[in-house]
Amino acid sequence: MRDYEVIIGLETHIQLNTETKIFCSCKADSWEDEPNTNICPVCSGLPGVLPVLNAEAVRKGAILAAAMHAQINPKSYFDRKNYFYPDLPKGYQISQFDKPIGKGGYMDLPMENGDVRRVRIHNLHLEEDAGKTKTEHGMRLLDFNRCGVPLVEMVTEPDLRSGDEAAQYLIRLRQLLRWIGVSEADMERGHLRCDANVSIRECGSTVLNTKTEIKNVNSIDSVRQAIGEEAKRQIELVESGGTVQSYTLDWDADRGKLSKMRSKETEADYRYFREPDLLPVVLSSEEIEAVYTGLPELPLARRARFEQEYQLSAYDAEILTSERSLSDYYEAAVAAFTGEAKTVANWMMNDLSRLLNELGKTADQLVLKPENLAEIISMVDEGKINAATGKSLLKKVEETGKAPAAIVEDEGLGLIADSDALRSQIETILAGAPDEVAIFRAGKESLLGWFVGQVMRSSGGKADPKRTREILLELLNKD
């Protein structure tokens, strides 16, 4: 068998998290609404209505274009994309064609081997969503609630080479969308949808062969699996003497199978022309400049800075920049802590992450503020409380909103560091264990841990471990 290379381009539809739809005042996110209850004459395509452009959709589309390193066009146009399908009530979709809001752009993907794969963006444009079709009891049912929801469609160049790379692209894109605040990017709720264009060619060739398009993939794992199945099918077909036909394929996640839906459309089939009911979208140079300058530090740039500035490993920096609120929390905690940044990272990746998972919250939703975390870590480092108490304080601060020091004072959680008080407790314990003292003095120094445990049990875990060991050694080594 010859060696083949898989060529992949992705088309992603990104639902912008505006309050209302792109051309009317119906609410945009109607996931939980009853079918056909969140519609009006505009989004349901009744005759004689006129669309009114949602400025917030334009703003968020421009932010995404800037974050993807694209050029924001100062003048863009809407076009009619003509096709007939039951869930498209107007018989056309308002989209953008040759003059979209964004031009060019790219996303860099860090690879496991340390390389970076640059995925170029072919097209980035605004459009309205269509409705939803489903079949029940042998009937085809239509729900127009999603009609008119604002989308950005983003099409990559054929720069991806495997299902795993496609999955990585979607993971990074989802992270970016949430980071810049333009979409919730929840694939289960349809906020981020993906179609995959797949073709194969012999290794070393530069020809782009006939591609197929895979639709109805609603999870990142499904994208990975569907691309793998289609690449395998095409290779087997070509090896057996067949040719790949340009088809749109349907992915059945339950069966893990692809099936043919229809022949694939071309741009000419859609008969694009300018949307006569909408004016051009015009953005001033000041507005465009404000979008670029208003971008936050993006995830990969922040990850690289965390590695350099805080001397974190690539793994630690990746975890702490997985969400913007988590990375903001980390930086605020480091700023409030006088010790090592790595110490804060360890607490956040273990104990704070556990708390976030238990509560189902993001870092910015916590009652426990970064300065509270820094205070807790400082008290542990300074020997005022032990590590177990520090970990329990995270939840207590979250539940009560009280300062960590106040909880320690109110509940008597501080360590006993007073030498006289500790010495008195230790002398009592040693007096009650003459046999163990004799065995230790005879050379079995491993018994020290047993004595420390007795002191901790006697003090309810409040004895300062370091000072306890010092006093024990002093008394046990006395003649």
C-alpha positions in Angstrom: 0.0 0.0 0.0 1.2 3.5 -0.8 1.7 6.1 1.9 -1.0 8.7 2.1 -1.4 12.1 3.7 -4.7 13.3 5.1 -5.7 16.8 4.2 -8.2 18.5 6.5 -10.0 21.8 6.5 -12.6 22.8 9.1 -15.7 24.9 8.9 -16.7 26.1 12.3 -20.0 27.9 13.1 -19.6 30.0 16.3 -22.7 31.3 18.1 -22.0 34.8 19.4 -23.2 35.3 23.0 -25.4 38.4 22.3 -28.6 38.9 24.1 -30.7 39.2 20.9 -30.6 37.7 17.4 -28.6 39.3 14.6 -31.5 41.0 12.8 -34.4 41.1 15.3 -35.0 41.5 19.1 -35.8 37.9 19.8 -33.4 36.4 22.4 -30.5 34.7 20.9 -30.0 31.6 23.2 -33.2 29.6 23.1 -31.8 26.2 23.9 -34.3 25.4 26.6 -37.3 27.1 25.0 -40.2 25.1 23.6 -40.1 24.8 19.8 -41.2 27.8 17.8 -41.8 30.0 20.9 -38.9 32.4 20.4 -39.6 33.7 16.9 -41.0 36.8 15.3 -42.0 37.9 11.7 -38.4 38.8 11.0 -36.6 35.6 12.0 -39.4 33.4 10.8 -39.2 35.0 7.3 -42.7 36.4 6.9 -43.2 38.6 3.8 -42.6 42.4 4.0 -40.4 42.4 7.1 -37.0 44.2 7.2 -33.9 43.1 9.2 -32.1 45.5 11.6 -28.5 44.7 12.2 -27.4 44.0 15.8 -24.4 46.2 16.5 -23.2 43.9 19.3 -22.9 41.0 16.9 -20.7 43.2 14.6 -18.5 44.2 17.6 -18.0 40.6 18.8 -17.3 39.4 15.2 -14.6 42.1 14.9 -13.1 41.0 18.3 -12.9 37.4 17.1 -11.3 38.6 13.8 -8.7 40.5 15.8 -8.0 37.6 18.1 -7.5 35.3 15.1 -4.8 37.8 13.7 -7.1 38.7 10.8 -7.5 42.0 9.2 -10.8 43.7 10.1 -12.4 45.2 7.0 -13.5 48.8 7.4 -16.4 48.1 5.0 -18.1 44.8 4.7 -21.4 43.7 3.1 -24.1 41.2 3.7 -25.2 38.9 0.9 -28.0 36.5 0.3 -27.1 32.8 0.1 -29.9 31.1 -1.8 -30.9 27.5 -1.1 -34.1 25.7 -0.3 -34.3 23.6 2.8 -37.2 23.2 5.2 -35.5 24.9 8.2 -34.7 28.0 6.2 -38.0 29.8 6.1 -37.0 32.7 3.9 -35.5 30.5 1.2 -32.2 32.2 1.7 -29.7 32.9 4.4 -28.3 36.4 5.1 -24.5 35.8 5.2 -21.3 37.5 3.9 -19.5 36.4 0.8 -16.7 38.3 -0.9 -16.5 41.3 1.5 -16.6 39.7 5.0 -15.9 41.4 8.3 -12.5 39.6 8.6 -9.8 38.8 6.1 -7.0 36.3 6.5 -5.8 35.3 10.0 -4.4 32.2 11.6 -4.2 30.1 14.8 -1.0 28.5 16.1 -1.3 25.0 17.6 1.4 23.8 19.9 2.2 20.2 19.1 3.3 17.5 21.5 6.8 17.3 19.9 7.3 21.0 20.6 6.6 22.2 17.1 3.9 24.7 16.3 1.4 24.1 13.5 0.0 27.3 12.0 -3.6 26.9 10.7 -4.5 29.7 8.3 -8.0 31.1 8.1 -9.5 31.3 4.6 -12.7 33.1 5.5 -14.3 34.7 8.6 -17.7 36.2 8.2 -21.0 37.0 10.0 -24.2 35.3 9.2 -27.6 34.2 10.7 -28.3 30.7 11.7 -31.0 28.5 10.2 -33.6 26.5 12.1 -33.5 22.9 13.3 -35.0 19.8 11.7 -35.7 16.5 13.4 -37.6 13.4 12.7 -40.0 11.8 15.2 -42.6 9.1 14.6 -42.0 9.2 10.9 -42.7 13.0 10.7 -40.3 15.7 9.9 -40.5 18.5 12.6 -39.3 22.0 12.3 -38.1 24.4 15.1 -37.4 28.0 14.0 -36.2 29.2 17.4 -32.6 29.1 16.2 -33.4 31.1 13.0 -31.5 34.4 13.1 -29.1 33.5 15.9 -25.8 35.4 15.2 -22.9 33.3 14.0 -19.4 33.7 12.8 -18.5 31.1 10.2 -14.8 30.5 10.1 -13.2 28.3 7.4 -9.6 27.2 7.7 -7.2 26.5 4.9 -6.4 22.7 4.4 -3.6 22.9 7.0 -4.5 20.1 9.3 -3.2 16.5 8.9 -5.1 14.2 11.3 -8.2 13.9 13.4 -6.0 14.6 16.5 -4.8 17.9 15.0 -8.4 18.8 14.2 -9.4 18.1 17.7 -6.5 20.2 19.0 -7.7 23.1 16.8 -11.2 22.9 18.2 -9.9 22.7 21.8 -7.8 25.9 21.3 -10.6 27.6 19.4 -13.0 26.9 22.2 -10.5 28.2 24.8 -10.0 31.4 22.8 -13.7 32.1 22.3 -14.4 31.9 26.0 -11.2 33.8 26.8 -12.2 36.8 24.7 -15.8 36.6 25.8 -17.6 36.3 22.4 -19.1 32.8 22.8 -19.9 30.2 25.4 -18.5 27.7 22.8 -20.6 24.8 24.3 -20.7 22.1 21.6 -23.5 20.2 23.3 -25.7 23.3 23.1 -24.8 24.1 19.5 -22.7 27.2 20.4 -19.8 25.7 18.5 -20.4 23.5 15.5 -18.0 22.0 13.1 -18.0 20.5 9.6 -14.8 18.7 8.3 -13.6 18.7 4.8 -11.4 15.6 4.2 -9.3 14.4 1.3 -6.2 12.3 0.8 -3.1 12.4 -1.4 0.1 10.4 -1.7 2.9 11.6 0.6 5.1 14.1 -1.2 2.3 15.3 -3.5 1.1 18.9 -3.4 -2.2 18.3 -5.3 -5.5 18.9 -3.5 -7.7 16.0 -4.5 -11.5 15.7 -4.3 -12.8 16.3 -0.8 -15.8 15.2 1.1 -17.6 17.2 3.8 -18.6 15.6 7.1 -21.6 17.2 8.9 -23.5 16.7 12.2 -20.4 16.2 14.4 -21.3 17.7 17.8 -18.3 16.9 20.0 -14.6 17.1 19.7 -14.2 13.3 20.1 -16.7 12.9 17.2 -14.7 15.1 15.0 -11.6 13.1 15.7 -13.3 9.8 15.1 -15.3 10.8 12.0 -12.2 12.2 10.3 -10.3 9.0 11.0 -13.1 6.9 9.6 -13.4 9.0 6.4 -9.7 9.0 5.8 -9.6 5.2 6.2 -12.6 4.9 3.8 -11.0 7.0 1.1 -7.6 5.2 1.3 -9.3 1.8 1.0 -11.4 3.1 -1.9 -8.4 4.5 -3.9 -6.3 1.4 -3.2 -9.1 -0.8 -4.6 -9.1 1.3 -7.8 -12.1 3.6 -7.1 -12.3 7.3 -7.0 -13.4 9.7 -4.3 -16.7 11.5 -5.1 -17.6 14.9 -3.7 -20.3 14.1 -1.2 -21.7 15.6 1.9 -21.6 12.9 4.6 -23.6 12.5 7.8 -21.9 11.3 11.0 -23.9 9.0 13.3 -22.2 9.3 16.6 -24.2 6.4 18.2 -23.1 3.9 15.5 -19.7 5.5 14.7 -20.6 5.4 11.0 -20.7 7.8 8.0 -23.5 7.8 5.4 -24.0 9.8 2.2 -26.5 12.8 2.5 -26.2 14.5 -0.9 -23.8 15.7 -3.5 -21.7 18.6 -2.2 -22.7 22.1 -3.3 -20.4 24.7 -4.8 -20.4 28.5 -4.3 -22.2 28.8 -7.7 -25.1 26.8 -6.4 -25.9 29.4 -3.8 -26.3 32.3 -6.3 -24.9 34.9 -3.9 -25.9 38.5 -4.4 -25.9 41.6 -2.2 -28.5 41.8 0.5 -30.7 44.7 -0.6 -32.3 45.3 2.8 -29.1 46.0 4.7 -26.6 48.8 4.4 -22.8 48.1 4.3 -21.1 47.6 7.7 -18.8 50.5 8.1 -16.2 50.6 10.9 -14.0 53.7 11.4 -10.3 53.5 11.8 -10.8 54.5 15.5 -13.3 51.7 16.1 -11.0 49.1 14.5 -8.0 50.4 16.5 -10.1 50.2 19.7 -10.8 46.5 18.9 -7.2 45.6 18.5 -5.9 47.6 21.5 -8.8 46.2 23.7 -7.8 42.6 23.2 -6.6 40.9 26.4 -3.4 39.0 26.5 -4.2 35.8 24.6 -3.8 32.3 26.0 -0.7 31.1 24.2 1.1 34.4 24.9 0.1 34.2 28.6 1.3 30.6 28.8 4.7 31.6 27.4 4.9 34.5 29.9 4.0 32.3 32.9 6.8 29.9 32.0 9.3 32.8 31.7 8.1 35.2 34.4 7.1 32.6 37.1 9.5 29.9 36.1 6.6 27.4 35.7 6.9 24.2 33.7 5.1 24.0 30.4 2.5 21.6 32.0 1.8 24.0 34.9 1.5 27.0 32.7 -0.8 25.1 30.4 -3.1 24.2 33.3 -3.1 27.7 34.8 -4.0 29.3 31.4 -6.7 26.8 30.5 -9.3 29.5 31.4 -8.8 33.2 31.6 -10.5 33.6 35.0 -8.1 30.9 36.4 -5.0 32.6 35.1 -6.2 36.0 36.3 -6.8 34.4 39.8 -3.3 32.9 39.8 -1.7 36.2 39.0 -3.6 38.1 41.6 -2.7 35.4 44.2 1.0 35.6 43.3 0.9 39.3 43.6 -0.6 39.0 47.1 1.9 36.3 48.2 5.4 37.0 49.3 6.8 33.5 48.6 7.5 31.5 45.5 5.0 31.7 42.5 5.4 27.9 42.2 4.0 27.4 45.7 0.8 29.2 44.6 0.7 27.2 41.4 0.8 23.9 43.4 -2.1 25.0 45.7 -4.2 26.1 42.7 -3.6 23.0 40.6 -4.4 20.7 43.4 -6.6 22.1 46.3 -8.2 25.0 44.6 -9.0 23.0 41.4 -10.6 20.3 43.6 -12.8 23.0 45.2 -13.8 24.4 41.8 -14.8 20.9 40.6 -16.8 20.2 43.7 -18.7 23.5 43.5 -19.0 23.6 39.7 -17.7 27.2 39.7 -15.1 29.1 37.7 -12.4 31.0 39.6 -14.0 34.4 39.2 -17.2 33.1 40.8 -15.5 32.1 44.1 -16.1 33.9 47.4 -12.6 32.8 48.3 -10.6 35.7 46.7 -6.9 35.4 45.5 -5.7 37.4 48.6 -7.5 34.9 50.8 -5.6 32.0 49.2 -2.4 33.9 49.5 -3.1 34.5 53.2 -3.8 30.8 53.8 -0.6 29.7 52.0 1.4 32.3 54.0 0.0 31.0 57.3 1.0 27.4 56.4 4.5 28.5 55.3 5.0 30.5 58.5 3.9 27.6 60.7 0.8 29.3 62.1 -1.4 26.4 60.8 -0.6 23.0 59.4 -1.3 22.1 55.7 -4.4 20.1 56.5 -5.9 23.1 58.3 -4.9 25.3 55.4 -6.7 23.0 52.9 -9.9 23.0 55.1 -9.8 26.8 55.3 -10.4 27.0 51.5 -13.9 25.6 51.9 -14.6 27.4 55.2 -13.8 30.8 53.6 -15.9 30.0 50.6 -18.8 29.0 52.7 -18.7 31.9 55.3 -16.9 34.7 53.5 -14.9 35.3 56.6 -11.2 36.1 56.5 -8.9 33.1 57.0 -7.2 34.6 60.1 -10.6 35.2 61.7 -11.6 31.6 61.2 -8.4 30.4 62.7 -8.8 32.6 65.7 -12.5 31.8 66.2 -12.1 28.1 65.9 -8.7 27.8 67.7 -7.0 26.2 64.6 -3.6 27.8 65.1 -0.5 25.6 65.8 0.9 25.5 69.3 4.3 27.1 68.8 4.9 28.2 72.4 8.0 26.3 73.5 7.0 26.0 77.1 3.5 24.7 76.4 4.9 22.2 73.9 7.7 21.1 76.2 5.2 20.4 79.0 3.0 18.2 76.7 6.0 16.4 75.4 7.5 15.7 78.8 4.1 14.2 79.9 4.1 11.9 76.8 7.7 10.8 77.4 7.0 10.1 81.0 4.1 7.8 79.9 6.2 5.8 77.4 9.4 4.7 79.3 9.8 1.6 77.2 9.7 3.4 73.9 12.1 6.1 75.2 14.6 3.3 76.2 14.3 1.7 72.8 14.9 5.0 71.0 18.0 5.7 73.2 19.2 2.2 72.5 19.5 3.2 68.8 16.1 2.8 67.2 15.8 6.4 66.0 12.9 5.6 63.7 10.7 5.8 66.7 10.9 9.6 66.5 8.0 9.5 64.1 6.0 7.6 66.6 6.7 10.2 69.3 5.7 13.0 66.9 2.5 11.2 66.2 1.7 11.0 69.9 2.3 14.7 70.3 0.0 15.5 67.4 -2.7 13.2 68.7 -2.4 14.8 72.2 -2.6 18.3 70.8 -5.4 17.7 68.3 -3.0 18.2 65.4 -2.2 21.7 66.6 1.5 21.2 67.6 4.0 22.9 65.4 5.7 19.9 63.7 9.1 21.5 63.4 9.3 22.7 66.9 7.9 19.4 68.2 10.7 17.5 66.5 13.3 19.9 67.9 12.1 19.5 71.5 11.6 15.7 71.2 15.2 15.3 70.0 16.5 17.5 72.8 14.7 15.6 75.5 15.2 12.1 74.1 18.9 12.7 73.7 19.4 13.8 77.3 21.4 11.5 79.5 
